[in-house]
């Protein structure tokens, strides 16, 4: 049976995976508007380019209490038929190719997991170094008609407020301020900025022109590359050094029988030398039949949608020696993120190893 790809993420004490076929987009967690009638484990709504989407806290499905949300949390938008909903996850870890034979579905020996399976939350488990809960198809968590009815009620109540004599803007502002009440003022502002960015209407922001990026971290700074170049994510495994190579080519790794050359683009960008002990992830990249692995400290966002109009020129003092490898910069979380021209690095940066050496 053919393998399927799953987005792997952490959720409180659990590691979960969901089939990527259901994923519409992924973004950093924004400020949510609390619901008028909380139900169905929906904790709020988010406005994404004019569409009001319900947001579910999966912790509630697992019997946990609602968590304090953090700036590092992500919002994963799922699409089931014609319905879109958001789920909050703690940390996106990787995209993993999984053989159905690896998934265990008999939980008779584990009452807790059997209960999750009975509620149609968990389909199965992959037992490895750490158990991965493979989530059921999202349409099994709830009835589409229930969600659609909920959305209709939310829109109807919003319209009533708009037509009422109440100070609607003040009321809505009070509603939104209740989101993550324990956050600092600076954190609340970041949540709010994210929400404002997401709700830009299609009249202002053409969705077709948005550029999906994958964001990663090097030496505490944020960088991104085009998502279309990313084949998969994996953990750093045993590396074999390659003799007679530049410092930025750090070795080979066996990835399911394929020899993968690992590179550190931080060296090309003149970032301070770093210990590979901090590098935990490999982004497998393919450009014009060239396949390499980028060694990074962390993958921050699997899919970040960039409006090209937001991209600003690189400051002359930033990575000045190799600024030709960077296409611009854009605000991301509390810092700035640089967009890397990976095609230029791979095709003209001298990264192709002469195997005859």
Secondary structure as UniProt FT lines:
FT   STRAND          4..11
FT   TURN            12..13
FT   STRAND          14..19
FT   HELIX           20..22
FT   STRAND          23..28
FT   TURN            40..41
FT   STRAND          42..48
FT   TURN            49..50
FT   STRAND          51..56
FT   HELIX           58..61
FT   TURN            62..63
FT   TURN            71..72
FT   STRAND          74..80
FT   TURN            81..82
FT   STRAND          83..89
FT   STRAND          91..98
FT   HELIX           100..102
FT   TURN            108..109
FT   HELIX           111..118
FT   TURN            119..120
FT   STRAND          122..126
FT   STRAND          132..135
FT   HELIX           138..140
FT   HELIX           144..163
FT   HELIX           168..177
FT   TURN            178..182
FT   HELIX           185..198
FT   TURN            202..204
FT   HELIX           207..209
FT   STRAND          211..218
FT   TURN            219..220
FT   STRAND          221..226
FT   HELIX           227..229
FT   STRAND          230..235
FT   STRAND          239..240
FT   TURN            243..244
FT   TURN            247..248
FT   STRAND          249..255
FT   TURN            256..257
FT   STRAND          258..263
FT   HELIX           265..268
FT   TURN            269..270
FT   HELIX           276..278
FT   STRAND          281..287
FT   TURN            288..289
FT   STRAND          290..296
FT   STRAND          298..306
FT   HELIX           308..310
FT   TURN            316..317
FT   HELIX           320..325
FT   STRAND          326..332
FT   TURN            333..334
FT   STRAND          335..340
FT   HELIX           342..348
FT   TURN            355..356
//
